Amino acid sequence: MSFSKELLDKYAPEADCIQAMKIWKLPDGKESLFPVVCNGGEYFAELKKDGYWYQYEKTEHYDYLFSRNVSANTGILTEKLANVPHIHEALKDLPSGTILIGEIYYPGKTSKDVTKIMGCLAPEAIKRQQSGGLIHYYLHDVIKYNGIDIQNEGAWTRYQVLKAIWNKFNLSQYSYMELADAVLDNIQEFTAAALTAGEEGTVLKKKDAPYVPDKRPAWSSIKIKKMDYVDCICIGFEDATKYYDGKEIQSWQYWEVKEPSFYDCFEEDHCFAGWINPKLLSGNYYYKYTQNCNNTNCRSQLINDDERYYMPVTKGYYYGWKTSMKLGAYDDKGNLIEIGTVSSGLTDELKEAFAKEPEKYLNRVVAIQCMQRNNEEHTLRHGFFKGFRDDKNITDCTLAECFDK
């Protein structure tokens, strides 16, 4: 659908007012294709924000910010630039004949908060932002620049143009302007991490896919959104992983001290005082060595009483916490079946409480958000703990409810 020249001349002079390209999603039952798409090299991924699509258009004499909704009053896309004068200020120097695509969103908030700004009249929208903070514009596509239409170029080419615009006009100087990161590698892990961190989801864009307004071409762009809540039962807990092998080893605070035995073998070139910093010498151990070793046969040298070697351990292990919750649901015979575990979303306070007072949490209903449900094996993947549901009976948490039949 395109808009008539008569309507555009009346309500948005000089504007193209191009409708949004709709995002496809994997069909139900085809979720197993997601890893194939991620690893094929044909796509790149961007975060999807919990906001609303908006198109900024700069013409020779006008600036517009169109939503994806058709206005009942004008018959063209609803225009809302007056609600966000700070975004207008950031983009006003772009050349005419430019159309950028992005999401208007509030960091740390939801689309409902966006509606409170973009769904009211401009004076009230400005007033609300003065007290609640400026709303953000998250750019992720461009379909026209300086009069050149690039809708038929591939998504990867368009992203490179967008990135060049971002740098040329120094848009990073504005705290409320954001440029989507394009992720090429480890897309599956990136998506899982985004979902477990509470992000809205990701969009996978095929590198050579053109921009097709008001259409949803299969496989051109794929939306991976967070799933609806799954209500499960807390049926137990798991101990923390012991060894720490993360990237923050130089500033890590949690170490376990070990006494070296008489038969510990320290190589000749390792016999010196102080830390090896931060060289991992043997498995998960970081060592402190004897000070005055001149003996080439280090196996036979006694270790002083005041010397130790250390290994880094996880914070949860150090404090004796339970860092994962076991999840269950009832089958049709009334048996409680384990369906997975969740650790993401659990606070340190909960992990400590699980260890000290587990009886307070066992057999309570918990709300879980997950990236994927395996309906055949009755398992959850990449779960995120959202909270307890004391308003629901555990008998209502069934496999039939948790998994689509």
C-alpha positions in Angstrom: 0.0 0.0 0.0 1.3 3.5 -0.9 -0.2 6.8 -0.2 -1.8 9.1 -2.7 0.1 12.2 -3.8 -2.9 14.3 -2.9 -2.8 13.1 0.7 1.0 13.5 0.9 0.9 17.0 -0.6 -1.7 18.0 2.0 -0.3 16.4 5.2 3.4 15.7 4.5 4.7 17.8 1.6 7.8 16.4 -0.2 7.7 13.2 1.9 7.9 9.7 0.6 6.2 8.4 3.8 7.4 4.8 3.2 5.6 2.1 5.1 7.5 -0.3 7.5 8.9 -3.6 6.2 7.3 -6.4 8.3 9.5 -8.9 10.1 9.1 -12.6 9.5 9.4 -15.3 12.2 10.1 -18.9 12.1 6.9 -21.0 11.8 5.7 -22.9 14.8 7.4 -26.3 14.9 10.3 -25.0 12.8 12.3 -23.5 15.8 15.0 -26.1 15.2 16.0 -24.2 12.1 17.2 -21.3 14.3 20.8 -22.7 14.8 21.1 -23.4 11.1 20.2 -19.8 10.3 22.6 -18.5 12.9 25.6 -20.6 11.7 25.1 -20.3 7.9 26.9 -17.0 7.5 24.0 -15.4 5.5 22.7 -13.3 8.4 23.7 -10.7 10.9 21.8 -9.9 14.1 20.7 -6.8 15.9 19.1 -6.3 19.3 15.4 -5.6 19.2 14.3 -2.9 21.7 11.0 -2.9 23.5 9.7 0.2 21.8 8.0 1.3 18.6 9.1 1.6 14.9 9.6 5.2 13.8 10.9 6.5 10.5 12.8 9.9 10.3 12.5 11.6 7.0 14.4 14.7 5.9 13.2 16.6 2.8 14.4 19.9 1.4 12.1 22.0 3.5 10.6 19.7 6.1 11.5 17.1 8.8 9.1 14.2 9.8 9.0 11.4 12.2 6.4 8.8 11.0 5.1 5.9 13.1 4.0 2.7 11.3 0.3 3.4 12.0 -2.0 5.1 9.5 -3.7 8.1 11.0 -7.5 8.1 10.9 -7.3 11.9 10.5 -4.8 12.2 7.6 -4.9 8.8 5.9 -1.1 8.6 5.9 1.4 7.5 8.6 1.0 9.3 11.9 3.6 12.1 12.3 5.1 12.8 15.8 8.4 14.8 15.5 7.0 17.6 17.7 6.9 15.1 20.6 10.7 14.6 20.5 12.4 18.0 19.7 15.7 16.7 21.1 15.8 14.0 18.4 15.0 16.6 15.8 17.9 18.6 17.0 20.3 15.7 16.6 19.2 14.9 13.0 18.5 18.3 11.6 21.8 18.6 9.8 21.3 15.4 7.7 21.0 16.1 3.9 17.6 16.3 2.3 16.4 13.1 0.8 17.3 11.0 3.8 15.2 8.3 5.5 16.3 6.5 8.7 14.6 3.7 10.4 14.7 3.0 14.2 12.9 2.3 17.4 11.7 4.9 19.8 12.2 3.4 23.3 13.0 4.1 26.9 16.0 2.3 28.4 15.0 0.1 31.3 11.3 0.6 30.5 8.7 -0.9 28.2 6.6 0.0 25.2 3.9 1.1 27.6 6.1 3.9 28.7 6.8 4.9 25.1 3.1 5.2 24.5 2.9 7.7 27.3 5.2 10.0 25.4 4.4 9.3 21.7 0.6 8.8 22.3 -0.1 12.3 23.7 0.0 15.8 22.3 3.5 17.4 22.0 3.3 19.8 24.9 2.4 17.0 27.3 5.1 14.7 25.8 7.7 17.3 26.4 6.5 17.9 29.9 6.6 14.2 30.7 10.2 13.9 29.4 11.3 16.8 31.5 10.4 14.9 34.6 11.0 11.3 33.4 14.0 11.7 31.1 14.5 12.0 27.3 13.2 9.1 25.2 15.8 7.4 22.9 16.0 6.8 19.2 17.7 3.4 18.3 18.7 3.5 14.6 19.0 0.2 12.8 18.4 0.8 9.1 18.5 3.5 6.3 16.6 3.3 3.0 17.4 6.7 1.5 20.4 9.0 1.8 21.0 12.4 0.2 18.4 11.7 -2.5 19.7 8.2 -3.3 17.1 5.4 -2.8 18.9 2.3 -1.4 15.9 0.1 -0.7 17.0 -2.4 -3.3 20.5 -2.7 -1.7 21.1 -5.6 0.7 20.6 -5.2 4.5 24.3 -5.4 5.1 25.1 -2.6 2.6 22.4 -0.5 4.1 23.9 -1.0 7.6 27.3 0.2 6.3 25.7 3.3 4.9 23.9 3.9 8.3 27.1 3.5 10.2 28.8 6.0 7.9 26.0 8.5 8.5 26.4 7.9 12.3 30.1 8.7 12.2 29.9 11.6 9.6 27.4 13.5 11.7 28.8 12.5 15.1 25.5 11.2 16.4 27.2 9.4 19.2 27.6 12.8 21.0 23.9 12.6 21.9 23.2 10.3 24.8 19.6 9.6 23.5 20.8 8.5 20.1 21.9 4.9 19.7 23.2 2.8 16.8 22.4 -0.9 16.6 25.4 -3.2 16.8 25.6 -5.6 13.9 26.6 -9.1 15.2 28.1 -11.5 12.6 29.5 -14.3 14.8 28.1 -16.5 17.5 24.6 -15.2 16.7 22.9 -18.0 18.7 24.9 -17.3 21.8 24.3 -13.5 21.3 20.5 -14.1 21.1 20.5 -16.3 24.2 22.5 -13.8 26.2 20.2 -11.0 25.1 17.1 -12.9 26.1 18.4 -14.0 29.5 19.5 -10.4 30.1 15.9 -9.3 29.7 16.2 -7.7 26.3 13.1 -7.8 24.0 14.8 -10.1 21.5 16.9 -10.0 18.3 16.3 -9.5 14.6 18.3 -11.6 12.1 18.7 -9.8 8.8 19.8 -11.6 5.6 22.8 -9.7 4.3 21.5 -9.5 0.7 17.8 -8.8 1.5 16.3 -5.6 0.1 13.9 -3.4 2.0 10.3 -4.3 1.0 7.7 -1.8 2.4 4.5 -3.3 3.9 5.6 -6.8 3.1 6.9 -9.8 5.1 9.2 -11.7 2.8 10.1 -15.1 4.2 13.7 -15.5 5.4 14.6 -11.8 4.7 14.5 -10.8 8.4 13.7 -13.1 11.3 12.4 -11.9 14.6 13.5 -13.9 17.7 11.5 -12.6 20.6 11.2 -13.6 24.2 8.6 -16.1 24.9 5.5 -15.9 27.1 5.9 -16.8 30.7 6.0 -20.5 31.6 4.8 -21.3 35.1 6.7 -24.1 36.8 7.3 -25.5 40.3 10.5 -25.0 42.3 11.5 -28.6 43.1 15.1 -28.1 44.3 18.4 -26.4 44.0 21.9 -26.9 42.6 25.2 -26.1 44.2 27.4 -23.4 42.6 30.0 -24.3 40.1 33.4 -24.5 41.9 36.1 -23.2 39.5 36.1 -19.7 38.1 37.5 -19.4 34.5 36.2 -15.9 33.6 38.0 -12.9 32.1 38.2 -10.8 35.3 41.0 -12.9 36.9 43.3 -10.0 37.7 40.6 -8.3 39.8 38.9 -11.5 41.1 38.2 -11.5 44.8 37.3 -15.1 45.5 40.1 -17.6 46.0 40.5 -20.9 47.8 43.8 -21.4 49.6 45.5 -24.8 49.3 48.5 -26.3 51.1 51.1 -27.6 48.6 52.2 -31.1 49.4 55.8 -32.3 49.7 55.5 -33.9 46.3 54.2 -30.9 44.4 56.5 -30.5 41.3 57.4 -27.0 40.5 59.4 -26.6 37.3 63.0 -25.1 37.6 62.1 -21.9 35.8 59.1 -21.4 38.0 61.0 -21.2 41.2 60.8 -17.5 42.2 59.0 -15.2 44.5 55.6 -13.6 43.9 52.7 -14.2 41.6 52.7 -15.4 38.0 50.4 -12.6 36.8 48.1 -13.7 35.3 49.5 -16.9 33.8 47.5 -20.1 34.1 50.0 -22.8 34.8 48.2 -25.9 35.6 44.4 -26.5 35.2 42.6 -24.0 37.3 45.5 -23.2 39.7 47.4 -19.9 40.1 50.5 -20.4 42.2 52.8 -18.5 44.5 56.2 -20.0 44.6 59.2 -20.5 47.0 61.5 -17.6 47.3 65.0 -19.0 47.5 65.0 -22.1 45.4 68.4 -22.8 43.8 67.8 -26.5 43.6 67.1 -27.7 40.0 65.2 -30.7 41.4 62.2 -28.8 42.7 60.3 -32.0 43.5 62.6 -32.6 46.5 62.4 -29.2 48.0 60.4 -28.6 51.1 57.8 -25.8 51.1 57.9 -23.2 53.8 54.9 -23.2 56.2 53.9 -19.7 55.3 53.6 -20.3 51.6 50.4 -21.3 49.7 49.0 -21.7 46.3 45.6 -20.5 45.3 42.8 -21.3 42.9 40.0 -18.9 41.8 36.5 -20.1 42.7 33.1 -18.7 41.8 31.4 -16.2 44.1 28.6 -18.6 44.7 30.9 -21.4 45.7 32.9 -19.1 47.9 29.8 -18.2 49.9 28.2 -21.6 49.8 25.1 -20.4 47.8 22.7 -22.4 45.7 22.9 -20.8 42.3 20.4 -22.7 40.2 16.8 -23.7 40.8 15.4 -27.0 39.6 12.0 -26.7 37.8 9.2 -29.2 37.5 5.7 -29.8 36.3 3.1 -32.5 36.8 2.4 -35.1 34.1 -1.1 -36.4 33.4 -0.6 -39.1 36.0 0.2 -36.6 38.8 4.0 -37.3 38.8 6.3 -34.3 39.3 8.7 -34.2 36.4 11.9 -32.2 36.2 11.9 -30.0 33.1 15.0 -27.9 33.5 17.0 -25.5 35.7 17.2 -21.7 35.8 20.1 -19.5 37.1 19.7 -16.3 35.1 17.6 -13.7 36.9 18.4 -15.0 40.4 19.7 -12.3 42.7 22.5 -12.9 45.2 20.0 -12.5 48.0 17.9 -15.3 46.6 20.9 -17.6 46.1 21.9 -17.1 49.7 18.4 -17.7 50.9 18.1 -20.9 48.9 21.1 -22.2 50.8 19.9 -21.0 54.3 16.2 -21.6 54.1 15.3 -23.8 51.1 12.0 -24.9 52.7 10.7 -21.3 52.1 11.0 -21.7 48.3 10.4 -25.4 47.6 7.0 -26.2 46.0 6.3 -22.6 45.0 5.2 -21.6 41.6 7.7 -19.6 39.6 7.3 -17.6 36.4 10.0 -18.4 33.9 10.7 -16.7 30.6 12.7 -18.8 28.1 14.1 -18.7 24.6 12.9 -22.1 23.5 10.6 -24.9 24.7 11.2 -28.4 23.4 7.7 -29.8 23.2 8.8 -33.3 22.5 11.4 -33.7 25.3 9.6 -31.4 27.7 12.6 -29.2 28.4 13.3 -25.5 28.6 16.3 -23.6 27.1 17.9 -20.4 28.3 15.4 -19.7 31.1 15.2 -16.4 32.9 13.6 -16.2 36.4 10.9 -13.5 36.6 9.5 -14.1 40.0 7.3 -16.2 42.3 3.6 -16.7 41.6 1.9 -17.2 45.0 -1.5 -16.6 43.3 -1.3 -19.9 41.5 -1.7 -23.5 42.7 1.1 -25.9 42.0 -1.4 -28.4 40.7 -2.1 -26.1 37.8 1.5 -26.4 36.7 1.3 -29.2 34.2 3.3 -30.4 31.3 0.3 -29.8 29.1 0.2 -26.2 30.2 4.0 -25.7 29.9 4.4 -27.3 26.5 2.3 -27.0 23.3 0.8 -30.3 22.2 
